[in-house]
Amino acid sequence: MNSGTRQPQYGVGVLSAKVFTSGGSGPPTVDVSVEYLTNIVPSHRERPFLRSYLPTTHGGRIIRWHGHLAATAFVPGCDPSGNCVGTIGSLVVLDGTTLFNIFTHQMDLASAEAEIKSFRLVSRRS
């Protein structure tokens, strides 16, 4: 993941990532991954690149989130065996060469939506 090797389908690679996690072994949890990219994602590949981070290969929406291009999705929280508990929410935000991937597993859709809506980017300028 941190090799900086560009993925040909998107024209970009990940140089490094930091992951922040809260919660325990079961819902509710929130994970935020901050990835630093090798270069700006080519404009014609931004949407598929953002969708590639969503919890499902179909669905989700491309949106403008506080001026940034982003993707979001809410799906049932199911494991590979088919056992479903709660709702998974995802918000993926592209800010130049930084990607923010917010992922939450909550007991219901309203809680997942509220958790995703609570996320804010804080600018650190000198």
N, C-alpha and C positions, 0 to 999 in steps of 0.2 A: 504494500500500500504506500509506503513512503519512499519508493524508489525514484519517483519523478518521471518514470516511464510514461509516455503519453499513450492513452488509449486511442487507437485509430478512429473508432466510431465517433469520438467526441473531440479529438484534437487537443486534449488536455490531460495532464497527469496530476497526481497529488504529491507534493513535496513532503509535507508533514501534517499531522493531525493531533488534536488534543480532544479528549473525551471527558465530559463532566457528567456524573451520574448521581441521582438521588433515588431514594426508595429502597425497598427490601427485595425479598425473593419473589414476591407476588405483587399484583396491582395494589396501589398506584405507584408508578415509577415515571421518572422523566430523565432522558438522556439528551445531552447536547454535544454534538461533535462539531468542532471547528477545523476545517480543512484548508490548508494553504496550497493553492494550485500553482502549477508550473507557468501558466500564462492565462490570459483572459480567454474564456470559452468563445469560440467563433459564434457570431450572432445566429447563424442558421442552425446551430447545434445546441443552443441554450435550453430550449424546451425539452428535447429528449434527454439531455444531460440531467436536468432537474428531475424529470420523471423517473430516471433510473435509480434515484434514492428513495422513492416512495415504497411503502410496504407491500404493494401489489404491482404486477406488471401491466395492469389495465386500470382505467379510472383515474381518479385524482383530477385536480384542476390546476391550470396555470393562472396565476393571479399577479397583481401588483400589490406588494406589501410594503407600506411606508416608503414608496418610491423605488423599491427593488423588485426585480423579477423573481418570482417564487412559485413553488408547487405545494399543494396541500392535499391531504386525503385522510379520510376516517373510515376504518374498516373493523369488522369484528375481530376480537383478539383470540384467534384460533391457533392451536399448535398443529404440527403435522399429523397427529392422530385424529384430528377433528374435534378435539375438546375446545370449546369456546368459552372464554370468560372475559367480560368487559369489552372495551373498545380501544383500538390503537389509533392514535392521531399523529400526523406527521406534517411538519412544515419545513421546507427546504428553501433557503434564501441565498441568492447569489449576489455578492457585493464585490465586484471587480474580480480579484484573484483569491477571494475568501468565500468559502461556502459554509453556511450554518445549517446543520441538520438537527432539527428538534423532533424528538420521538417520545411519545408518552403512551403509557398503558394505564387506563383508568377503568373504574367499575362501570361507567355508563358514558354515552355519547356527550351529554351535557358537560360532564366533568372533563372529558378529553378536549372538547371545544374550548372550555374556559381556560384550561392549562395552556393550550396553544396560543390563545389570544393574549395571555399574560406575558409572553416573550417579548422582549425589547432589545434592540441593539443599542449599545452605548458607545458613542464615538469617543476615542481617546486621541485628542489633538494636542500638540505642544503649544 
